[in-house]
Amino acid sequence: MKDSDMYKADEIKGQTQEKPGREFKMEPEPIYDNKAHMGYGRLKDKVAIITGGDSGIGRAVAVAYAKEGANLVIVYNIADKDANDTKSVIESYNGKVLLIKGDIGNSEFAQEIIDRTIKEYGKLDILINNAAEQHPQQGIQYITDEQLENTFRTNIFGMFYLTRAAISYLSEGSSIINTSSITAYRGDSTLIDYSSSKGAVTSFTRSLALNLAEKKIRVNQIAPGPIWTPLIPSTFDKASVEIFGENTPLKRPGQPVELAEAYVFLASDGATYMSGQTIHINGGEVVNG
């Protein structure tokens, strides 16, 4: 897909919607599928769980995985229409998908996800910890205990719970891929709790990679920059949305489809010597770490 096919920043108008955001309400809707690419069977018969797989980055990854032959479990919280729309796209490519609805911040639900996955497919090969939430505030004094707890519960506790529940079903050659953020590396003045939680994700990724190396289970992460997902119009004001991504070297926000191939690579045989690492997809910003 050529860069000219992607929406430019000036085509995204100021808009807002209620949290947690719905993809079908966005204008323009995010690009999640490269229809010119039909896959090479790189994940054939693999079973993958994707949290936050109903929309945004998660939807793009789910569609790309389906094209590569993976069987999917999509975990989502509220957005039924987005989840079912994603399911329809996957099935249009003859993919198999199981939808599981619930709050990943609940440790009992994490175990339910694994139990239902094993019941449906009999195994687990790939775990993608992608779901997240954010709540911009102008200062730390405006971040309530409830907001702080919710952010960390979704962004890192949920990741921990699900990985812990999954670990006994993962074996040599399995892959865990976490979604971090550029804010884990450079911070963000209005996303203090979110950036902190993503920093925790980065440390979690590196520590888990070391812990699981002996078992030959690989753990890596993607650190996105500004990507056009439902998180954006549901958490930022209209003025911020209108200029979203324009401060990157490429002068535009990224589309979810532009990250999907990296998630495919990390789960494939092409990344068998890669663990504990970060792929930065952020529109050209140079990041150390």
Sequence and secondary structure as in RCSB ss.txt:
>XXXX:A:sequence
MKDSDMYKADEIKGQTQEKPGREFKMEPEPIYDNKAHMGYGRLKDKVAIITGGDSGIGRAVAVAYAKEGANLVIV
YNIADKDANDTKSVIESYNGKVLLIKGDIGNSEFAQEIIDRTIKEYGKLDILINNAAEQHPQQGIQYITDEQLEN
TFRTNIFGMFYLTRAAISYLSEGSSIINTSSITAYRGDSTLIDYSSSKGAVTSFTRSLALNLAEKKIRVNQIAPG
PIWTPLIPSTFDKASVEIFGENTPLKRPGQPVELAEAYVFLASDGATYMSGQTIHINGGEVVNG
>XXXX:A:secstr
  GGGS  GGGS      TT  GGGSSS      TT    STTTT EEEEETTTSHHHHHHHHHHHHTT EEEEE
ESS HHHHHHHHHHHHHTT  EEEEES TT HHHHHHHHHHHHHHHS   EEEE        SSGGG  HHHHHH
HHIIIIIHHHHHHHHHGGG  TT EEEEE  THHHH  TT HHHHHHHHHHHHHHHHHHHHHGGGT EEEEEEE 
SB STTTTTTS HHHHHTTTTTSTTSS B THHHHHHHHHHHSGGGTT  S EEEESSS     
